[in-house]
């Protein structure tokens, strides 16, 4: 969802449980994505590479998928075979401004990284103050990507096929926020329920009250 004002756009994604309550598996995957989202936001500041932010999200996802039991083994070794792209095949986010996907992600001299996941990034630049960006990590269970990974000698050793089978029809979770880069970090522009507790409380509230964001 998003609003537009004289072509300036917002771009937000929420993942809510249709029942109003997260199952244990839904909660585990949702909180894994939320953790990667917040890790990226904490790391963003002028001078960091956007490709490194994508890699950070991948790392957090893999660490959390190990905790869930879907993956097993050394995360460093998983990163070497691009296992993160099996679960997040798209890029971490993009410039936001005039239209939803603003221009300038790859100006002259900035080359696209030809690796799974990273090649789908809409921006490969160093982050600068006053950039407006989306941060949109996700974990998805896409049948053909999972089948390819299970058929790969490099990747299948990291996957617990029995646990994975439980998530085959899960679909996926994406959390997309909009940020403005400041001199020493980033300002969150998105005001929606994000934690599991906030989402469940919001969906249980029949009064149609608006969600109130608290500013630190």
C-alpha positions as CSV (number, residue, x, y, z in Angstrom):
1,X,0.0,0.0,0.0
2,X,1.0,3.6,-0.3
3,X,0.0,7.2,-0.9
4,X,1.0,9.5,-3.7
5,X,1.3,13.3,-3.6
6,X,2.3,15.1,-6.8
7,X,4.0,11.9,-7.9
8,X,6.0,11.6,-4.6
9,X,5.2,8.1,-3.3
10,X,5.2,5.9,-0.3
11,X,5.6,2.1,-0.4
12,X,4.6,0.0,2.5
13,X,4.0,-3.8,3.0
14,X,2.4,-5.4,5.9
15,X,2.0,-9.2,6.6
16,X,-0.9,-10.0,8.9
17,X,-2.4,-13.4,9.8
18,X,-5.8,-13.8,8.2
19,X,-7.1,-15.4,11.4
20,X,-6.0,-12.4,13.6
21,X,-3.6,-14.7,15.5
22,X,-0.2,-15.9,14.5
23,X,0.4,-19.6,14.6
24,X,3.8,-20.6,16.1
25,X,5.3,-21.1,12.6
26,X,3.9,-17.8,11.3
27,X,5.2,-16.0,14.4
28,X,8.7,-17.5,14.0
29,X,9.0,-16.5,10.3
30,X,7.5,-13.1,10.9
31,X,9.8,-12.3,13.7
32,X,12.8,-13.5,11.7
33,X,11.9,-10.9,9.0
34,X,11.2,-8.2,11.5
35,X,14.6,-8.9,13.1
36,X,16.4,-8.5,9.8
37,X,14.4,-5.3,9.0
38,X,15.4,-3.7,12.3
39,X,19.1,-4.9,12.0
40,X,19.3,-3.1,8.6
41,X,17.7,0.0,10.0
42,X,20.1,0.1,12.9
43,X,23.1,-0.3,10.5
44,X,22.1,2.3,7.9
45,X,24.0,5.6,7.8
46,X,25.7,7.7,5.2
47,X,28.7,5.8,3.8
48,X,27.5,2.2,4.0
49,X,27.0,0.2,0.9
50,X,23.5,-0.8,0.0
51,X,24.7,-4.2,-1.1
52,X,26.1,-4.8,2.4
53,X,22.7,-4.0,3.8
54,X,21.2,-6.7,1.6
55,X,23.9,-9.2,2.8
56,X,23.1,-8.3,6.4
57,X,19.4,-9.1,5.9
58,X,20.4,-12.4,4.3
59,X,22.7,-13.3,7.2
60,X,20.0,-12.6,9.8
61,X,17.4,-14.6,7.8
62,X,19.8,-17.6,7.7
63,X,20.6,-17.4,11.4
64,X,16.9,-17.3,12.2
65,X,16.0,-20.2,9.9
66,X,18.7,-22.2,11.7
67,X,16.9,-21.5,15.0
68,X,13.6,-22.5,13.5
69,X,15.1,-25.8,12.3
70,X,14.6,-25.4,8.5
71,X,18.4,-24.9,8.1
72,X,21.4,-26.5,9.8
73,X,25.1,-25.9,9.6
74,X,27.4,-22.9,9.4
75,X,25.9,-19.6,8.3
76,X,29.2,-18.4,6.8
77,X,29.2,-21.5,4.5
78,X,25.5,-20.9,3.6
79,X,26.4,-17.3,2.5
80,X,29.2,-18.6,0.3
81,X,26.6,-20.6,-1.8
82,X,24.0,-17.8,-1.7
83,X,21.5,-19.8,0.2
84,X,19.8,-16.6,1.4
85,X,18.6,-15.9,-2.2
86,X,16.5,-19.1,-2.0
87,X,14.4,-17.5,0.6
88,X,14.7,-13.8,-0.5
89,X,15.2,-13.8,-4.3
90,X,14.5,-10.1,-4.6
91,X,16.5,-7.0,-3.6
92,X,16.3,-5.5,-0.1
93,X,14.8,-2.2,-1.3
94,X,15.0,0.8,-3.6
95,X,15.1,4.6,-3.8
96,X,11.7,6.2,-3.2
97,X,10.6,9.5,-4.4
98,X,9.2,10.6,-7.8
99,X,7.2,7.4,-8.4
100,X,7.5,4.3,-6.3
101,X,10.8,3.1,-7.9
102,X,12.8,6.3,-8.1
103,X,15.7,6.6,-10.6
104,X,19.4,6.7,-9.8
105,X,20.0,3.3,-8.3
106,X,22.8,2.6,-10.8
107,X,24.4,5.8,-12.1
108,X,27.4,5.6,-14.4
109,X,30.3,3.8,-12.8
110,X,28.1,1.7,-10.4
111,X,28.0,-1.9,-11.6
112,X,25.3,-4.4,-10.6
113,X,26.6,-7.3,-8.5
114,X,26.0,-10.5,-10.5
115,X,25.0,-12.8,-7.6
116,X,21.7,-14.4,-6.7
117,X,19.5,-11.9,-4.9
118,X,22.0,-9.0,-5.2
119,X,21.5,-8.9,-9.0
120,X,17.9,-8.0,-8.3
121,X,18.7,-5.0,-6.2
122,X,17.3,-1.8,-7.7
123,X,20.1,0.2,-6.1
124,X,23.8,-0.5,-5.7
125,X,25.0,2.8,-4.4
126,X,26.7,4.0,-1.2
127,X,24.0,5.4,1.1
128,X,23.9,9.2,1.3
129,X,22.2,11.6,3.7
130,X,18.7,12.7,2.6
131,X,18.2,9.5,0.5
132,X,14.7,8.1,0.9
133,X,14.7,4.3,0.7
134,X,12.5,1.3,1.3
135,X,13.7,-1.5,3.5
136,X,11.8,-4.6,2.5
137,X,13.3,-7.9,3.6
138,X,11.2,-11.1,3.2
139,X,11.3,-14.8,3.7
140,X,9.3,-16.9,1.2
141,X,8.8,-20.5,0.5
142,X,8.7,-20.7,-3.3
143,X,8.4,-24.2,-4.6
144,X,10.7,-24.1,-7.7
145,X,13.4,-22.3,-5.7
146,X,13.2,-24.8,-2.9
147,X,13.3,-27.7,-5.4
148,X,16.4,-26.2,-7.1
149,X,18.1,-25.9,-3.7
150,X,17.2,-29.4,-2.7
151,X,18.7,-30.7,-6.0
152,X,21.9,-28.7,-5.5
153,X,24.8,-30.6,-3.8
154,X,26.1,-27.3,-2.5
155,X,22.8,-26.3,-0.8
156,X,20.8,-29.4,0.1
157,X,23.2,-30.3,2.9
158,X,22.1,-27.2,4.8
159,X,18.4,-27.9,4.5
160,X,16.3,-30.2,6.8
161,X,13.8,-31.4,4.3
162,X,11.5,-32.8,6.9
163,X,11.1,-29.5,8.7
164,X,11.0,-27.6,5.4
165,X,8.0,-29.8,4.3
166,X,6.0,-28.2,7.1
167,X,6.5,-24.7,5.5
168,X,6.0,-25.7,1.9
169,X,2.5,-24.1,1.6
170,X,3.4,-21.2,4.0
171,X,3.7,-18.6,1.3
172,X,5.9,-15.9,2.8
173,X,6.3,-12.7,4.9
174,X,7.5,-9.3,3.7
175,X,7.9,-6.3,5.9
176,X,8.5,-3.0,4.0
177,X,9.2,0.3,5.6
178,X,10.2,3.7,4.3
179,X,13.1,5.6,5.7
180,X,14.9,8.9,5.2
181,X,18.7,8.8,5.7
182,X,19.9,11.3,8.3
183,X,23.4,12.5,9.1
184,X,24.1,9.6,11.5
185,X,21.4,7.0,10.8
186,X,17.9,6.9,9.5
187,X,14.4,8.2,10.3
188,X,11.5,5.7,10.1
189,X,8.7,7.2,8.1
190,X,6.2,4.3,8.3
191,X,3.5,4.2,11.0
192,X,1.8,0.8,11.0
193,X,1.6,-2.1,13.6
194,X,4.8,-4.1,13.3
195,X,5.4,-6.4,16.3
196,X,3.3,-9.6,16.7
197,X,1.7,-8.1,19.8
198,X,0.8,-4.8,18.0
199,X,-0.7,-6.7,15.0
200,X,-2.8,-9.1,17.0
201,X,-4.1,-6.2,19.2
202,X,-4.9,-4.1,16.1
203,X,-6.8,-7.0,14.5
204,X,-8.7,-7.8,17.7
205,X,-9.8,-4.1,18.1
206,X,-13.3,-3.7,16.5
207,X,-13.5,0.0,17.2
208,X,-11.7,1.0,14.0
209,X,-9.5,3.3,16.1
210,X,-6.4,4.5,14.2
211,X,-3.0,3.1,15.1
212,X,-0.9,5.5,17.1
213,X,2.9,5.7,16.5
214,X,5.0,6.6,19.5
215,X,8.0,8.8,18.8
216,X,11.2,8.3,20.8
